[in-house]
């Protein structure tokens, strides 16, 4: 009987060992970012979907979760560096694009990190050339890795520095029953 009591006491006393560790490495894994394409971006809808897909995959490949409607977003802007048509038959369109990526807070409008890559594409129509270029965005590109790592650090630092203010605002809203 004493042995069973001792074993139960050891088990109960060892339970706090499994409590959550609140270091910054774990906090970085809790960050969730969603890909967001500004509807006013001047590219065809099918190209927007490819761009959003590439961003979503880059987020997931770099260890963050991703879902719709998150506070933190990755968005992009596209600058056309060059566009030309070939003198061949049939005519081919060649585009060179600079794709700039940004990670920020959609609520407060804070930019945490940014990166850019240059891609080229060619096809028999201009929209297909854009599509071809954006398909050349590699989700394992070091640009994404560096940008997402910087964003993780910046987001955790932002919350660590604003923690007291956020908690005070939350308590005030809860007190007023504004959930």
MODELLER restraints for C-alpha pairs under 7 A, 6 or more apart:
rsr = mdl.restraints
at = mdl.atoms
rsr.add(forms.Gaussian(group=physical.xy_distance, feature=features.Distance(at['CA:28:A'], at['CA:152:A']), mean=5.72, stdev=0.5))
rsr.add(forms.Gaussian(group=physical.xy_distance, feature=features.Distance(at['CA:28:A'], at['CA:156:A']), mean=6.69, stdev=0.5))
rsr.add(forms.Gaussian(group=physical.xy_distance, feature=features.Distance(at['CA:29:A'], at['CA:63:A']), mean=6.98, stdev=0.5))
rsr.add(forms.Gaussian(group=physical.xy_distance, feature=features.Distance(at['CA:29:A'], at['CA:64:A']), mean=6.20, stdev=0.5))
rsr.add(forms.Gaussian(group=physical.xy_distance, feature=features.Distance(at['CA:31:A'], at['CA:64:A']), mean=6.31, stdev=0.5))
rsr.add(forms.Gaussian(group=physical.xy_distance, feature=features.Distance(at['CA:31:A'], at['CA:65:A']), mean=6.91, stdev=0.5))
rsr.add(forms.Gaussian(group=physical.xy_distance, feature=features.Distance(at['CA:32:A'], at['CA:64:A']), mean=5.84, stdev=0.5))
rsr.add(forms.Gaussian(group=physical.xy_distance, feature=features.Distance(at['CA:32:A'], at['CA:65:A']), mean=4.79, stdev=0.5))
rsr.add(forms.Gaussian(group=physical.xy_distance, feature=features.Distance(at['CA:32:A'], at['CA:66:A']), mean=5.28, stdev=0.5))
rsr.add(forms.Gaussian(group=physical.xy_distance, feature=features.Distance(at['CA:32:A'], at['CA:70:A']), mean=6.75, stdev=0.5))
rsr.add(forms.Gaussian(group=physical.xy_distance, feature=features.Distance(at['CA:32:A'], at['CA:72:A']), mean=6.79, stdev=0.5))
rsr.add(forms.Gaussian(group=physical.xy_distance, feature=features.Distance(at['CA:33:A'], at['CA:65:A']), mean=6.52, stdev=0.5))
rsr.add(forms.Gaussian(group=physical.xy_distance, feature=features.Distance(at['CA:33:A'], at['CA:66:A']), mean=5.10, stdev=0.5))
rsr.add(forms.Gaussian(group=physical.xy_distance, feature=features.Distance(at['CA:33:A'], at['CA:67:A']), mean=6.99, stdev=0.5))
rsr.add(forms.Gaussian(group=physical.xy_distance, feature=features.Distance(at['CA:33:A'], at['CA:70:A']), mean=6.03, stdev=0.5))
rsr.add(forms.Gaussian(group=physical.xy_distance, feature=features.Distance(at['CA:33:A'], at['CA:72:A']), mean=4.87, stdev=0.5))
rsr.add(forms.Gaussian(group=physical.xy_distance, feature=features.Distance(at['CA:33:A'], at['CA:73:A']), mean=5.07, stdev=0.5))
rsr.add(forms.Gaussian(group=physical.xy_distance, feature=features.Distance(at['CA:33:A'], at['CA:74:A']), mean=6.68, stdev=0.5))
rsr.add(forms.Gaussian(group=physical.xy_distance, feature=features.Distance(at['CA:34:A'], at['CA:56:A']), mean=6.92, stdev=0.5))
rsr.add(forms.Gaussian(group=physical.xy_distance, feature=features.Distance(at['CA:34:A'], at['CA:66:A']), mean=5.07, stdev=0.5))
rsr.add(forms.Gaussian(group=physical.xy_distance, feature=features.Distance(at['CA:34:A'], at['CA:67:A']), mean=5.40, stdev=0.5))
rsr.add(forms.Gaussian(group=physical.xy_distance, feature=features.Distance(at['CA:34:A'], at['CA:68:A']), mean=5.76, stdev=0.5))
rsr.add(forms.Gaussian(group=physical.xy_distance, feature=features.Distance(at['CA:34:A'], at['CA:69:A']), mean=6.80, stdev=0.5))
rsr.add(forms.Gaussian(group=physical.xy_distance, feature=features.Distance(at['CA:34:A'], at['CA:70:A']), mean=5.69, stdev=0.5))
rsr.add(forms.Gaussian(group=physical.xy_distance, feature=features.Distance(at['CA:34:A'], at['CA:72:A']), mean=6.51, stdev=0.5))
rsr.add(forms.Gaussian(group=physical.xy_distance, feature=features.Distance(at['CA:34:A'], at['CA:73:A']), mean=4.79, stdev=0.5))
rsr.add(forms.Gaussian(group=physical.xy_distance, feature=features.Distance(at['CA:34:A'], at['CA:74:A']), mean=6.12, stdev=0.5))
rsr.add(forms.Gaussian(group=physical.xy_distance, feature=features.Distance(at['CA:35:A'], at['CA:52:A']), mean=5.80, stdev=0.5))
rsr.add(forms.Gaussian(group=physical.xy_distance, feature=features.Distance(at['CA:35:A'], at['CA:55:A']), mean=5.86, stdev=0.5))
rsr.add(forms.Gaussian(group=physical.xy_distance, feature=features.Distance(at['CA:35:A'], at['CA:56:A']), mean=5.55, stdev=0.5))
rsr.add(forms.Gaussian(group=physical.xy_distance, feature=features.Distance(at['CA:35:A'], at['CA:73:A']), mean=5.65, stdev=0.5))
rsr.add(forms.Gaussian(group=physical.xy_distance, feature=features.Distance(at['CA:35:A'], at['CA:74:A']), mean=4.84, stdev=0.5))
rsr.add(forms.Gaussian(group=physical.xy_distance, feature=features.Distance(at['CA:35:A'], at['CA:75:A']), mean=6.02, stdev=0.5))
rsr.add(forms.Gaussian(group=physical.xy_distance, feature=features.Distance(at['CA:36:A'], at['CA:52:A']), mean=6.70, stdev=0.5))
rsr.add(forms.Gaussian(group=physical.xy_distance, feature=features.Distance(at['CA:36:A'], at['CA:73:A']), mean=6.13, stdev=0.5))
rsr.add(forms.Gaussian(group=physical.xy_distance, feature=features.Distance(at['CA:36:A'], at['CA:74:A']), mean=5.92, stdev=0.5))
rsr.add(forms.Gaussian(group=physical.xy_distance, feature=features.Distance(at['CA:36:A'], at['CA:75:A']), mean=5.02, stdev=0.5))
rsr.add(forms.Gaussian(group=physical.xy_distance, feature=features.Distance(at['CA:37:A'], at['CA:48:A']), mean=6.82, stdev=0.5))
rsr.add(forms.Gaussian(group=physical.xy_distance, feature=features.Distance(at['CA:37:A'], at['CA:52:A']), mean=6.44, stdev=0.5))
rsr.add(forms.Gaussian(group=physical.xy_distance, feature=features.Distance(at['CA:37:A'], at['CA:75:A']), mean=5.77, stdev=0.5))
rsr.add(forms.Gaussian(group=physical.xy_distance, feature=features.Distance(at['CA:37:A'], at['CA:76:A']), mean=6.78, stdev=0.5))
rsr.add(forms.Gaussian(group=physical.xy_distance, feature=features.Distance(at['CA:44:A'], at['CA:127:A']), mean=6.89, stdev=0.5))
rsr.add(forms.Gaussian(group=physical.xy_distance, feature=features.Distance(at['CA:47:A'], at['CA:130:A']), mean=6.97, stdev=0.5))
rsr.add(forms.Gaussian(group=physical.xy_distance, feature=features.Distance(at['CA:47:A'], at['CA:131:A']), mean=5.39, stdev=0.5))
rsr.add(forms.Gaussian(group=physical.xy_distance, feature=features.Distance(at['CA:50:A'], at['CA:134:A']), mean=6.99, stdev=0.5))
rsr.add(forms.Gaussian(group=physical.xy_distance, feature=features.Distance(at['CA:51:A'], at['CA:134:A']), mean=6.42, stdev=0.5))
rsr.add(forms.Gaussian(group=physical.xy_distance, feature=features.Distance(at['CA:54:A'], at['CA:139:A']), mean=6.14, stdev=0.5))
rsr.add(forms.Gaussian(group=physical.xy_distance, feature=features.Distance(at['CA:57:A'], at['CA:139:A']), mean=6.18, stdev=0.5))
rsr.add(forms.Gaussian(group=physical.xy_distance, feature=features.Distance(at['CA:58:A'], at['CA:139:A']), mean=4.57, stdev=0.5))
rsr.add(forms.Gaussian(group=physical.xy_distance, feature=features.Distance(at['CA:58:A'], at['CA:140:A']), mean=6.59, stdev=0.5))
rsr.add(forms.Gaussian(group=physical.xy_distance, feature=features.Distance(at['CA:58:A'], at['CA:144:A']), mean=6.53, stdev=0.5))
rsr.add(forms.Gaussian(group=physical.xy_distance, feature=features.Distance(at['CA:59:A'], at['CA:66:A']), mean=6.90, stdev=0.5))
rsr.add(forms.Gaussian(group=physical.xy_distance, feature=features.Distance(at['CA:60:A'], at['CA:66:A']), mean=6.72, stdev=0.5))
rsr.add(forms.Gaussian(group=physical.xy_distance, feature=features.Distance(at['CA:62:A'], at['CA:145:A']), mean=6.24, stdev=0.5))
rsr.add(forms.Gaussian(group=physical.xy_distance, feature=features.Distance(at['CA:71:A'], at['CA:105:A']), mean=5.84, stdev=0.5))
rsr.add(forms.Gaussian(group=physical.xy_distance, feature=features.Distance(at['CA:71:A'], at['CA:106:A']), mean=5.49, stdev=0.5))
rsr.add(forms.Gaussian(group=physical.xy_distance, feature=features.Distance(at['CA:71:A'], at['CA:107:A']), mean=6.27, stdev=0.5))
rsr.add(forms.Gaussian(group=physical.xy_distance, feature=features.Distance(at['CA:72:A'], at['CA:104:A']), mean=5.61, stdev=0.5))
rsr.add(forms.Gaussian(group=physical.xy_distance, feature=features.Distance(at['CA:72:A'], at['CA:105:A']), mean=4.63, stdev=0.5))
rsr.add(forms.Gaussian(group=physical.xy_distance, feature=features.Distance(at['CA:72:A'], at['CA:106:A']), mean=5.85, stdev=0.5))
rsr.add(forms.Gaussian(group=physical.xy_distance, feature=features.Distance(at['CA:73:A'], at['CA:103:A']), mean=5.59, stdev=0.5))
rsr.add(forms.Gaussian(group=physical.xy_distance, feature=features.Distance(at['CA:73:A'], at['CA:104:A']), mean=5.63, stdev=0.5))
rsr.add(forms.Gaussian(group=physical.xy_distance, feature=features.Distance(at['CA:73:A'], at['CA:105:A']), mean=6.41, stdev=0.5))
rsr.add(forms.Gaussian(group=physical.xy_distance, feature=features.Distance(at['CA:73:A'], at['CA:106:A']), mean=6.37, stdev=0.5))
rsr.add(forms.Gaussian(group=physical.xy_distance, feature=features.Distance(at['CA:74:A'], at['CA:101:A']), mean=6.77, stdev=0.5))
rsr.add(forms.Gaussian(group=physical.xy_distance, feature=features.Distance(at['CA:74:A'], at['CA:102:A']), mean=5.47, stdev=0.5))
rsr.add(forms.Gaussian(group=physical.xy_distance, feature=features.Distance(at['CA:74:A'], at['CA:103:A']), mean=4.40, stdev=0.5))
rsr.add(forms.Gaussian(group=physical.xy_distance, feature=features.Distance(at['CA:74:A'], at['CA:104:A']), mean=6.67, stdev=0.5))
rsr.add(forms.Gaussian(group=physical.xy_distance, feature=features.Distance(at['CA:75:A'], at['CA:101:A']), mean=5.73, stdev=0.5))
rsr.add(forms.Gaussian(group=physical.xy_distance, feature=features.Distance(at['CA:75:A'], at['CA:102:A']), mean=5.32, stdev=0.5))
rsr.add(forms.Gaussian(group=physical.xy_distance, feature=features.Distance(at['CA:75:A'], at['CA:103:A']), mean=6.56, stdev=0.5))
rsr.add(forms.Gaussian(group=physical.xy_distance, feature=features.Distance(at['CA:76:A'], at['CA:99:A']), mean=6.65, stdev=0.5))
rsr.add(forms.Gaussian(group=physical.xy_distance, feature=features.Distance(at['CA:76:A'], at['CA:100:A']), mean=5.39, stdev=0.5))
rsr.add(forms.Gaussian(group=physical.xy_distance, feature=features.Distance(at['CA:76:A'], at['CA:101:A']), mean=4.41, stdev=0.5))
rsr.add(forms.Gaussian(group=physical.xy_distance, feature=features.Distance(at['CA:76:A'], at['CA:102:A']), mean=6.07, stdev=0.5))
rsr.add(forms.Gaussian(group=physical.xy_distance, feature=features.Distance(at['CA:77:A'], at['CA:99:A']), mean=5.88, stdev=0.5))
rsr.add(forms.Gaussian(group=physical.xy_distance, feature=features.Distance(at['CA:77:A'], at['CA:100:A']), mean=5.22, stdev=0.5))
rsr.add(forms.Gaussian(group=physical.xy_distance, feature=features.Distance(at['CA:77:A'], at['CA:101:A']), mean=6.67, stdev=0.5))
rsr.add(forms.Gaussian(group=physical.xy_distance, feature=features.Distance(at['CA:78:A'], at['CA:97:A']), mean=6.53, stdev=0.5))
rsr.add(forms.Gaussian(group=physical.xy_distance, feature=features.Distance(at['CA:78:A'], at['CA:98:A']), mean=5.78, stdev=0.5))
rsr.add(forms.Gaussian(group=physical.xy_distance, feature=features.Distance(at['CA:78:A'], at['CA:99:A']), mean=4.65, stdev=0.5))
rsr.add(forms.Gaussian(group=physical.xy_distance, feature=features.Distance(at['CA:78:A'], at['CA:100:A']), mean=6.29, stdev=0.5))
rsr.add(forms.Gaussian(group=physical.xy_distance, feature=features.Distance(at['CA:79:A'], at['CA:97:A']), mean=5.71, stdev=0.5))
rsr.add(forms.Gaussian(group=physical.xy_distance, feature=features.Distance(at['CA:79:A'], at['CA:98:A']), mean=5.08, stdev=0.5))
rsr.add(forms.Gaussian(group=physical.xy_distance, feature=features.Distance(at['CA:79:A'], at['CA:99:A']), mean=6.44, stdev=0.5))
rsr.add(forms.Gaussian(group=physical.xy_distance, feature=features.Distance(at['CA:80:A'], at['CA:96:A']), mean=6.20, stdev=0.5))
rsr.add(forms.Gaussian(group=physical.xy_distance, feature=features.Distance(at['CA:80:A'], at['CA:97:A']), mean=4.68, stdev=0.5))
rsr.add(forms.Gaussian(group=physical.xy_distance, feature=features.Distance(at['CA:80:A'], at['CA:98:A']), mean=6.37, stdev=0.5))
rsr.add(forms.Gaussian(group=physical.xy_distance, feature=features.Distance(at['CA:81:A'], at['CA:96:A']), mean=5.35, stdev=0.5))
rsr.add(forms.Gaussian(group=physical.xy_distance, feature=features.Distance(at['CA:81:A'], at['CA:97:A']), mean=5.33, stdev=0.5))
rsr.add(forms.Gaussian(group=physical.xy_distance, feature=features.Distance(at['CA:81:A'], at['CA:98:A']), mean=6.50, stdev=0.5))
rsr.add(forms.Gaussian(group=physical.xy_distance, feature=features.Distance(at['CA:82:A'], at['CA:95:A']), mean=5.64, stdev=0.5))
rsr.add(forms.Gaussian(group=physical.xy_distance, feature=features.Distance(at['CA:82:A'], at['CA:96:A']), mean=5.02, stdev=0.5))
rsr.add(forms.Gaussian(group=physical.xy_distance, feature=features.Distance(at['CA:83:A'], at['CA:94:A']), mean=5.67, stdev=0.5))
rsr.add(forms.Gaussian(group=physical.xy_distance, feature=features.Distance(at['CA:83:A'], at['CA:95:A']), mean=4.46, stdev=0.5))
rsr.add(forms.Gaussian(group=physical.xy_distance, feature=features.Distance(at['CA:83:A'], at['CA:96:A']), mean=6.43, stdev=0.5))
rsr.add(forms.Gaussian(group=physical.xy_distance, feature=features.Distance(at['CA:84:A'], at['CA:93:A']), mean=5.87, stdev=0.5))
rsr.add(forms.Gaussian(group=physical.xy_distance, feature=features.Distance(at['CA:84:A'], at['CA:94:A']), mean=5.33, stdev=0.5))
rsr.add(forms.Gaussian(group=physical.xy_distance, feature=features.Distance(at['CA:84:A'], at['CA:95:A']), mean=6.63, stdev=0.5))
rsr.add(forms.Gaussian(group=physical.xy_distance, feature=features.Distance(at['CA:85:A'], at['CA:91:A']), mean=6.43, stdev=0.5))
rsr.add(forms.Gaussian(group=physical.xy_distance, feature=features.Distance(at['CA:85:A'], at['CA:92:A']), mean=5.52, stdev=0.5))
rsr.add(forms.Gaussian(group=physical.xy_distance, feature=features.Distance(at['CA:85:A'], at['CA:93:A']), mean=4.58, stdev=0.5))
rsr.add(forms.Gaussian(group=physical.xy_distance, feature=features.Distance(at['CA:85:A'], at['CA:94:A']), mean=6.11, stdev=0.5))
rsr.add(forms.Gaussian(group=physical.xy_distance, feature=features.Distance(at['CA:86:A'], at['CA:92:A']), mean=5.29, stdev=0.5))
rsr.add(forms.Gaussian(group=physical.xy_distance, feature=features.Distance(at['CA:86:A'], at['CA:93:A']), mean=6.54, stdev=0.5))
rsr.add(forms.Gaussian(group=physical.xy_distance, feature=features.Distance(at['CA:91:A'], at['CA:124:A']), mean=6.27, stdev=0.5))
rsr.add(forms.Gaussian(group=physical.xy_distance, feature=features.Distance(at['CA:92:A'], at['CA:122:A']), mean=6.60, stdev=0.5))
rsr.add(forms.Gaussian(group=physical.xy_distance, feature=features.Distance(at['CA:92:A'], at['CA:123:A']), mean=5.43, stdev=0.5))
rsr.add(forms.Gaussian(group=physical.xy_distance, feature=features.Distance(at['CA:92:A'], at['CA:124:A']), mean=4.59, stdev=0.5))
rsr.add(forms.Gaussian(group=physical.xy_distance, feature=features.Distance(at['CA:92:A'], at['CA:125:A']), mean=6.87, stdev=0.5))
rsr.add(forms.Gaussian(group=physical.xy_distance, feature=features.Distance(at['CA:93:A'], at['CA:122:A']), mean=5.45, stdev=0.5))
rsr.add(forms.Gaussian(group=physical.xy_distance, feature=features.Distance(at['CA:93:A'], at['CA:123:A']), mean=5.48, stdev=0.5))
rsr.add(forms.Gaussian(group=physical.xy_distance, feature=features.Distance(at['CA:93:A'], at['CA:124:A']), mean=5.85, stdev=0.5))
rsr.add(forms.Gaussian(group=physical.xy_distance, feature=features.Distance(at['CA:93:A'], at['CA:125:A']), mean=5.98, stdev=0.5))
rsr.add(forms.Gaussian(group=physical.xy_distance, feature=features.Distance(at['CA:93:A'], at['CA:126:A']), mean=5.72, stdev=0.5))
rsr.add(forms.Gaussian(group=physical.xy_distance, feature=features.Distance(at['CA:93:A'], at['CA:129:A']), mean=6.16, stdev=0.5))
rsr.add(forms.Gaussian(group=physical.xy_distance, feature=features.Distance(at['CA:94:A'], at['CA:121:A']), mean=5.78, stdev=0.5))
rsr.add(forms.Gaussian(group=physical.xy_distance, feature=features.Distance(at['CA:94:A'], at['CA:122:A']), mean=4.34, stdev=0.5))
rsr.add(forms.Gaussian(group=physical.xy_distance, feature=features.Distance(at['CA:94:A'], at['CA:123:A']), mean=6.81, stdev=0.5))
rsr.add(forms.Gaussian(group=physical.xy_distance, feature=features.Distance(at['CA:94:A'], at['CA:129:A']), mean=6.20, stdev=0.5))
rsr.add(forms.Gaussian(group=physical.xy_distance, feature=features.Distance(at['CA:95:A'], at['CA:120:A']), mean=5.66, stdev=0.5))
rsr.add(forms.Gaussian(group=physical.xy_distance, feature=features.Distance(at['CA:95:A'], at['CA:121:A']), mean=5.49, stdev=0.5))
rsr.add(forms.Gaussian(group=physical.xy_distance, feature=features.Distance(at['CA:95:A'], at['CA:122:A']), mean=6.39, stdev=0.5))
rsr.add(forms.Gaussian(group=physical.xy_distance, feature=features.Distance(at['CA:95:A'], at['CA:129:A']), mean=6.25, stdev=0.5))
rsr.add(forms.Gaussian(group=physical.xy_distance, feature=features.Distance(at['CA:95:A'], at['CA:130:A']), mean=6.66, stdev=0.5))
rsr.add(forms.Gaussian(group=physical.xy_distance, feature=features.Distance(at['CA:96:A'], at['CA:119:A']), mean=5.85, stdev=0.5))
rsr.add(forms.Gaussian(group=physical.xy_distance, feature=features.Distance(at['CA:96:A'], at['CA:120:A']), mean=4.42, stdev=0.5))
rsr.add(forms.Gaussian(group=physical.xy_distance, feature=features.Distance(at['CA:96:A'], at['CA:121:A']), mean=6.67, stdev=0.5))
rsr.add(forms.Gaussian(group=physical.xy_distance, feature=features.Distance(at['CA:97:A'], at['CA:118:A']), mean=5.62, stdev=0.5))
rsr.add(forms.Gaussian(group=physical.xy_distance, feature=features.Distance(at['CA:97:A'], at['CA:119:A']), mean=5.39, stdev=0.5))
rsr.add(forms.Gaussian(group=physical.xy_distance, feature=features.Distance(at['CA:97:A'], at['CA:120:A']), mean=6.23, stdev=0.5))
rsr.add(forms.Gaussian(group=physical.xy_distance, feature=features.Distance(at['CA:98:A'], at['CA:116:A']), mean=6.80, stdev=0.5))
rsr.add(forms.Gaussian(group=physical.xy_distance, feature=features.Distance(at['CA:98:A'], at['CA:117:A']), mean=5.78, stdev=0.5))
rsr.add(forms.Gaussian(group=physical.xy_distance, feature=features.Distance(at['CA:98:A'], at['CA:118:A']), mean=4.46, stdev=0.5))
rsr.add(forms.Gaussian(group=physical.xy_distance, feature=features.Distance(at['CA:98:A'], at['CA:119:A']), mean=6.55, stdev=0.5))
rsr.add(forms.Gaussian(group=physical.xy_distance, feature=features.Distance(at['CA:99:A'], at['CA:116:A']), mean=5.54, stdev=0.5))
rsr.add(forms.Gaussian(group=physical.xy_distance, feature=features.Distance(at['CA:99:A'], at['CA:117:A']), mean=5.43, stdev=0.5))
rsr.add(forms.Gaussian(group=physical.xy_distance, feature=features.Distance(at['CA:99:A'], at['CA:118:A']), mean=6.17, stdev=0.5))
rsr.add(forms.Gaussian(group=physical.xy_distance, feature=features.Distance(at['CA:100:A'], at['CA:115:A']), mean=5.82, stdev=0.5))
rsr.add(forms.Gaussian(group=physical.xy_distance, feature=features.Distance(at['CA:100:A'], at['CA:116:A']), mean=4.25, stdev=0.5))
rsr.add(forms.Gaussian(group=physical.xy_distance, feature=features.Distance(at['CA:100:A'], at['CA:117:A']), mean=6.63, stdev=0.5))
rsr.add(forms.Gaussian(group=physical.xy_distance, feature=features.Distance(at['CA:101:A'], at['CA:114:A']), mean=5.46, stdev=0.5))
rsr.add(forms.Gaussian(group=physical.xy_distance, feature=features.Distance(at['CA:101:A'], at['CA:115:A']), mean=5.22, stdev=0.5))
rsr.add(forms.Gaussian(group=physical.xy_distance, feature=features.Distance(at['CA:101:A'], at['CA:116:A']), mean=5.84, stdev=0.5))
rsr.add(forms.Gaussian(group=physical.xy_distance, feature=features.Distance(at['CA:102:A'], at['CA:113:A']), mean=5.94, stdev=0.5))
rsr.add(forms.Gaussian(group=physical.xy_distance, feature=features.Distance(at['CA:102:A'], at['CA:114:A']), mean=4.38, stdev=0.5))
rsr.add(forms.Gaussian(group=physical.xy_distance, feature=features.Distance(at['CA:102:A'], at['CA:115:A']), mean=6.66, stdev=0.5))
rsr.add(forms.Gaussian(group=physical.xy_distance, feature=features.Distance(at['CA:103:A'], at['CA:111:A']), mean=6.13, stdev=0.5))
rsr.add(forms.Gaussian(group=physical.xy_distance, feature=features.Distance(at['CA:103:A'], at['CA:112:A']), mean=5.65, stdev=0.5))
rsr.add(forms.Gaussian(group=physical.xy_distance, feature=features.Distance(at['CA:103:A'], at['CA:113:A']), mean=5.35, stdev=0.5))
rsr.add(forms.Gaussian(group=physical.xy_distance, feature=features.Distance(at['CA:103:A'], at['CA:114:A']), mean=6.22, stdev=0.5))
rsr.add(forms.Gaussian(group=physical.xy_distance, feature=features.Distance(at['CA:103:A'], at['CA:151:A']), mean=6.61, stdev=0.5))
rsr.add(forms.Gaussian(group=physical.xy_distance, feature=features.Distance(at['CA:104:A'], at['CA:110:A']), mean=5.38, stdev=0.5))
rsr.add(forms.Gaussian(group=physical.xy_distance, feature=features.Distance(at['CA:104:A'], at['CA:111:A']), mean=4.24, stdev=0.5))
rsr.add(forms.Gaussian(group=physical.xy_distance, feature=features.Distance(at['CA:104:A'], at['CA:112:A']), mean=5.08, stdev=0.5))
rsr.add(forms.Gaussian(group=physical.xy_distance, feature=features.Distance(at['CA:105:A'], at['CA:111:A']), mean=6.53, stdev=0.5))
rsr.add(forms.Gaussian(group=physical.xy_distance, feature=features.Distance(at['CA:112:A'], at['CA:151:A']), mean=5.13, stdev=0.5))
rsr.add(forms.Gaussian(group=physical.xy_distance, feature=features.Distance(at['CA:112:A'], at['CA:154:A']), mean=5.87, stdev=0.5))
rsr.add(forms.Gaussian(group=physical.xy_distance, feature=features.Distance(at['CA:112:A'], at['CA:155:A']), mean=6.98, stdev=0.5))
rsr.add(forms.Gaussian(group=physical.xy_distance, feature=features.Distance(at['CA:113:A'], at['CA:147:A']), mean=5.71, stdev=0.5))
rsr.add(forms.Gaussian(group=physical.xy_distance, feature=features.Distance(at['CA:113:A'], at['CA:150:A']), mean=6.11, stdev=0.5))
rsr.add(forms.Gaussian(group=physical.xy_distance, feature=features.Distance(at['CA:113:A'], at['CA:151:A']), mean=5.31, stdev=0.5))
rsr.add(forms.Gaussian(group=physical.xy_distance, feature=features.Distance(at['CA:114:A'], at['CA:147:A']), mean=5.86, stdev=0.5))
rsr.add(forms.Gaussian(group=physical.xy_distance, feature=features.Distance(at['CA:115:A'], at['CA:143:A']), mean=5.95, stdev=0.5))
rsr.add(forms.Gaussian(group=physical.xy_distance, feature=features.Distance(at['CA:115:A'], at['CA:147:A']), mean=5.96, stdev=0.5))
rsr.add(forms.Gaussian(group=physical.xy_distance, feature=features.Distance(at['CA:116:A'], at['CA:143:A']), mean=6.84, stdev=0.5))
rsr.add(forms.Gaussian(group=physical.xy_distance, feature=features.Distance(at['CA:119:A'], at['CA:133:A']), mean=5.43, stdev=0.5))
rsr.add(forms.Gaussian(group=physical.xy_distance, feature=features.Distance(at['CA:119:A'], at['CA:134:A']), mean=6.83, stdev=0.5))
rsr.add(forms.Gaussian(group=physical.xy_distance, feature=features.Distance(at['CA:119:A'], at['CA:136:A']), mean=6.22, stdev=0.5))
rsr.add(forms.Gaussian(group=physical.xy_distance, feature=features.Distance(at['CA:119:A'], at['CA:137:A']), mean=6.77, stdev=0.5))
rsr.add(forms.Gaussian(group=physical.xy_distance, feature=features.Distance(at['CA:120:A'], at['CA:133:A']), mean=4.63, stdev=0.5))
rsr.add(forms.Gaussian(group=physical.xy_distance, feature=features.Distance(at['CA:121:A'], at['CA:129:A']), mean=5.00, stdev=0.5))
rsr.add(forms.Gaussian(group=physical.xy_distance, feature=features.Distance(at['CA:121:A'], at['CA:130:A']), mean=6.26, stdev=0.5))
rsr.add(forms.Gaussian(group=physical.xy_distance, feature=features.Distance(at['CA:121:A'], at['CA:132:A']), mean=4.68, stdev=0.5))
rsr.add(forms.Gaussian(group=physical.xy_distance, feature=features.Distance(at['CA:121:A'], at['CA:133:A']), mean=3.76, stdev=0.5))
rsr.add(forms.Gaussian(group=physical.xy_distance, feature=features.Distance(at['CA:122:A'], at['CA:129:A']), mean=4.45, stdev=0.5))
rsr.add(forms.Gaussian(group=physical.xy_distance, feature=features.Distance(at['CA:122:A'], at['CA:132:A']), mean=6.25, stdev=0.5))
rsr.add(forms.Gaussian(group=physical.xy_distance, feature=features.Distance(at['CA:123:A'], at['CA:129:A']), mean=4.64, stdev=0.5))
rsr.add(forms.Gaussian(group=physical.xy_distance, feature=features.Distance(at['CA:173:A'], at['CA:179:A']), mean=6.57, stdev=0.5))
